[in-house]
């Protein structure tokens, strides 16, 4: 079962890890949380989401070539396709000439509907991606193993911020070991849990 963890809950975890963080500014807490998310995302990609874009608006405007930018810190796109709902069951169209990821911007997708054919009408663009949350992210969901590893990532970030190199090194070893034991490596593996 997944649980939403708020920024305030993460701050409570930070203060429990080391009393030297009591009295930190909001920016200092955000830096620790962002560092912890970064540490966690280096070891596994437990945070994934999807964007579904209805294509009717583009057909109505006769705009058959367009670009979609994902508003997140995208690590990589792991599934990208168009849907045709006129057939039963739903048809997923994987065609790198029609829909493809930008080579320079990780969170950018290009669509060229005019290459699909003038009579066919597609319904949706689906982009599934892995991302790194930030301190201000809303609705960050954790399962219990991921939350346990996030605590380890927070401890690494806390000890970096208070310049405690010995505890930081110990925490980093624990983080690596627990991440390897507890977490799948790719977002699609989380879907199977």
SULNORJO-V669657 format. One record per residue. RES is the residue in three letters. SS is DSSP state (alpha for helix, beta for strand, coil for the rest). Layout:
res=RES ss=SS
res=RES ss=SS
This chain:
res=UNK ss=coil
res=UNK ss=coil
res=UNK ss=beta
res=UNK ss=beta
res=UNK ss=coil
res=UNK ss=coil
res=UNK ss=alpha
res=UNK ss=alpha
res=UNK ss=alpha
res=UNK ss=alpha
res=UNK ss=alpha
res=UNK ss=alpha
res=UNK ss=alpha
res=UNK ss=alpha
res=UNK ss=alpha
res=UNK ss=alpha
res=UNK ss=alpha
res=UNK ss=coil
res=UNK ss=alpha
res=UNK ss=alpha
res=UNK ss=alpha
res=UNK ss=coil
res=UNK ss=coil
res=UNK ss=coil
res=UNK ss=coil
res=UNK ss=alpha
res=UNK ss=alpha
res=UNK ss=alpha
res=UNK ss=alpha
res=UNK ss=alpha
res=UNK ss=alpha
res=UNK ss=alpha
res=UNK ss=alpha
res=UNK ss=alpha
res=UNK ss=alpha
res=UNK ss=alpha
res=UNK ss=alpha
res=UNK ss=alpha
res=UNK ss=alpha
res=UNK ss=alpha
res=UNK ss=alpha
res=UNK ss=alpha
res=UNK ss=alpha
res=UNK ss=coil
res=UNK ss=coil
res=UNK ss=coil
res=UNK ss=coil
res=UNK ss=beta
res=UNK ss=beta
res=UNK ss=beta
res=UNK ss=beta
res=UNK ss=beta
res=UNK ss=beta
res=UNK ss=beta
res=UNK ss=coil
res=UNK ss=alpha
res=UNK ss=alpha
res=UNK ss=alpha
res=UNK ss=alpha
res=UNK ss=alpha
res=UNK ss=coil
res=UNK ss=coil
res=UNK ss=coil
res=UNK ss=coil
res=UNK ss=beta
res=UNK ss=beta
res=UNK ss=beta
res=UNK ss=beta
res=UNK ss=beta
res=UNK ss=coil
res=UNK ss=coil
res=UNK ss=coil
res=UNK ss=coil
res=UNK ss=beta
res=UNK ss=beta
res=UNK ss=beta
res=UNK ss=beta
res=UNK ss=beta
res=UNK ss=beta
res=UNK ss=beta
res=UNK ss=beta
res=UNK ss=beta
res=UNK ss=beta
res=UNK ss=beta
res=UNK ss=coil
res=UNK ss=coil
res=UNK ss=coil
res=UNK ss=coil
res=UNK ss=coil
res=UNK ss=coil
res=UNK ss=beta
res=UNK ss=beta
res=UNK ss=beta
res=UNK ss=coil
res=UNK ss=coil
res=UNK ss=coil
res=UNK ss=coil
res=UNK ss=coil
res=UNK ss=beta
res=UNK ss=beta
res=UNK ss=beta
res=UNK ss=coil
res=UNK ss=coil
res=UNK ss=coil
res=UNK ss=coil
res=UNK ss=coil
res=UNK ss=coil
res=UNK ss=beta
res=UNK ss=beta
res=UNK ss=beta
res=UNK ss=beta
res=UNK ss=beta
res=UNK ss=alpha
res=UNK ss=alpha
res=UNK ss=alpha
res=UNK ss=coil
res=UNK ss=coil
res=UNK ss=coil
res=UNK ss=coil
res=UNK ss=coil
res=UNK ss=coil
res=UNK ss=coil
res=UNK ss=coil
res=UNK ss=beta
res=UNK ss=beta
res=UNK ss=beta
res=UNK ss=beta
res=UNK ss=beta
res=UNK ss=beta
res=UNK ss=beta
res=UNK ss=beta
res=UNK ss=coil
res=UNK ss=coil
res=UNK ss=coil
res=UNK ss=coil
res=UNK ss=coil
res=UNK ss=coil
res=UNK ss=coil
res=UNK ss=coil
res=UNK ss=coil
res=UNK ss=beta
res=UNK ss=beta
res=UNK ss=coil
res=UNK ss=alpha
res=UNK ss=alpha
res=UNK ss=alpha
res=UNK ss=alpha
res=UNK ss=alpha
res=UNK ss=alpha
res=UNK ss=alpha
res=UNK ss=alpha
res=UNK ss=alpha
res=UNK ss=alpha
res=UNK ss=alpha
res=UNK ss=alpha
res=UNK ss=alpha
res=UNK ss=alpha
res=UNK ss=alpha
res=UNK ss=alpha
res=UNK ss=alpha
res=UNK ss=alpha
res=UNK ss=coil
res=UNK ss=coil
res=UNK ss=coil
res=UNK ss=alpha
res=UNK ss=alpha
res=UNK ss=alpha
res=UNK ss=alpha
res=UNK ss=alpha
res=UNK ss=alpha
res=UNK ss=alpha
res=UNK ss=alpha
res=UNK ss=alpha
res=UNK ss=alpha
res=UNK ss=alpha
res=UNK ss=alpha
res=UNK ss=alpha
res=UNK ss=alpha
res=UNK ss=alpha
res=UNK ss=alpha
res=UNK ss=alpha
res=UNK ss=alpha
res=UNK ss=coil
res=UNK ss=coil
res=UNK ss=coil
res=UNK ss=coil
res=UNK ss=alpha
res=UNK ss=alpha
res=UNK ss=alpha
res=UNK ss=alpha
res=UNK ss=alpha
res=UNK ss=coil
res=UNK ss=coil
